[in-house]
Amino acid sequence: LIVEDFIKVSNISVAERVYDEKDLAKSMGRIQEINFHQSIIHKGVKFSCLHAGHVLGAAMFLIEIADIRILYTGDYSRVEDRHLKAAEIPQVKPDILIIEATFG
């Protein structure tokens, strides 16, 4: 796991860490998998998973809460190639778009 590796190689002192290996182990049972094109509802919030097209397995999430639609994604690509689908355009228009990206 990437987070576990971060904990192991981090230069942050033990006193400054926000979480440790025990916290990570406790959190693993709370993870719920979701497939592409699947929707789940948790505590009244709907989550739908779509292809982001950036790297294999890259996902973006359409989150619906209180009649507001939020599309959250990291890096994405609308260019299809031989091993990746292009990022999908949701069938519904999001009210809010949040993009976290490596490049400005």
Backbone torsions as a table, in degrees:
resi	resn	phi	psi	omega
1	LEU	NA	140.2	-179.0
2	ILE	-62.8	-42.2	-178.4
3	VAL	-64.5	-40.1	178.5
4	GLU	-62.4	-43.0	177.2
5	ASP	-62.4	-39.9	177.9
6	PHE	-58.3	-45.4	-179.6
7	ILE	-60.2	-42.2	-176.4
8	LYS	-69.3	-38.1	-173.9
9	VAL	-101.7	-0.3	-176.7
10	SER	-64.1	141.4	175.2
11	ASN	-88.8	2.8	-180.0
12	ILE	-75.7	135.5	179.1
13	SER	-65.1	155.4	-179.1
14	VAL	-56.5	-38.5	-179.0
15	ALA	-66.2	-28.0	-177.2
16	GLU	-90.3	-9.8	-177.6
17	ARG	-68.2	140.2	178.1
18	VAL	-81.4	-30.8	179.3
19	TYR	-147.0	162.9	179.3
20	ASP	-132.8	-172.2	-177.5
21	GLU	-60.1	-36.7	179.3
22	LYS	-64.9	-42.8	177.6
23	ASP	-61.3	-42.0	179.4
24	LEU	-62.4	-45.7	-180.0
25	ALA	-61.1	-40.1	179.0
26	LYS	-65.7	-32.0	-176.6
27	SER	-78.1	-21.7	-174.0
28	MET	-60.1	-35.7	179.5
29	GLY	-70.9	-11.5	-178.7
30	ARG	-93.9	-6.1	-178.2
31	ILE	-76.7	131.8	177.4
32	GLN	-119.5	125.1	179.5
33	GLU	-75.3	149.0	174.9
34	ILE	-140.5	134.3	179.7
35	ASN	-87.9	161.1	172.8
36	PHE	-58.9	140.6	179.9
37	HIS	67.9	13.2	175.3
38	GLN	-102.3	148.3	175.0
39	SER	-122.5	142.8	173.2
40	ILE	-131.4	154.9	176.4
41	ILE	-119.3	127.4	178.5
42	HIS	-129.3	117.1	179.1
43	LYS	51.1	42.5	176.5
44	GLY	83.4	1.4	179.1
45	VAL	-108.5	127.9	-179.1
46	LYS	-96.5	130.8	178.2
47	PHE	-118.5	128.8	176.3
48	SER	-125.6	139.3	-174.4
49	CYS	-107.5	131.0	-179.8
50	LEU	-129.3	156.1	176.7
51	HIS	-68.3	134.8	177.3
52	ALA	-98.6	-18.7	174.3
53	GLY	74.9	5.8	-175.5
54	HIS	-82.1	-55.9	176.0
55	VAL	-140.0	167.5	179.4
56	LEU	-54.1	127.0	178.6
57	GLY	85.5	-3.6	-178.7
58	ALA	-64.6	134.3	-175.4
59	ALA	-127.6	154.6	167.5
60	MET	-125.9	156.5	-173.7
61	PHE	-125.2	131.8	171.6
62	LEU	-96.8	119.7	-176.4
63	ILE	-113.6	126.8	-178.9
64	GLU	-119.3	119.4	-179.0
65	ILE	-143.8	129.5	178.2
66	ALA	50.2	46.7	178.8
67	ASP	62.6	19.5	174.4
68	ILE	-112.0	133.0	178.2
69	ARG	-107.6	124.1	-179.6
70	ILE	-118.9	125.6	174.0
71	LEU	-103.0	119.5	-179.3
72	TYR	-115.1	130.0	177.1
73	THR	-149.3	155.1	168.7
74	GLY	-91.2	-143.0	176.4
75	ASP	-58.5	145.5	178.0
76	TYR	-145.2	164.8	176.9
77	SER	-143.2	132.4	175.7
78	ARG	-93.6	6.0	180.0
79	VAL	-97.7	120.0	178.0
80	GLU	-85.0	142.4	172.7
81	ASP	-134.1	-168.6	-170.2
82	ARG	-67.5	-20.9	-179.3
83	HIS	-122.6	0.2	-180.0
84	LEU	-131.5	137.4	170.0
85	LYS	-78.4	153.9	174.7
86	ALA	-71.2	156.7	175.4
87	ALA	-57.1	139.2	-178.9
88	GLU	-83.2	149.9	172.4
89	ILE	-100.0	122.4	-178.5
90	PRO	-58.5	151.0	179.3
91	GLN	-72.5	-17.8	177.0
92	VAL	-116.0	147.8	-178.7
93	LYS	-78.7	124.8	176.7
94	PRO	-73.2	148.8	174.4
95	ASP	-81.6	-30.9	-178.0
96	ILE	-133.3	137.2	176.3
97	LEU	-120.3	124.2	177.5
98	ILE	-118.4	122.7	179.9
99	ILE	-124.9	121.4	172.7
100	GLU	-102.2	125.6	-174.4
101	ALA	-139.0	153.7	178.7
102	THR	-75.4	-39.0	-177.1
103	PHE	-101.9	144.1	-177.9
104	GLY	-66.4	NA	NA
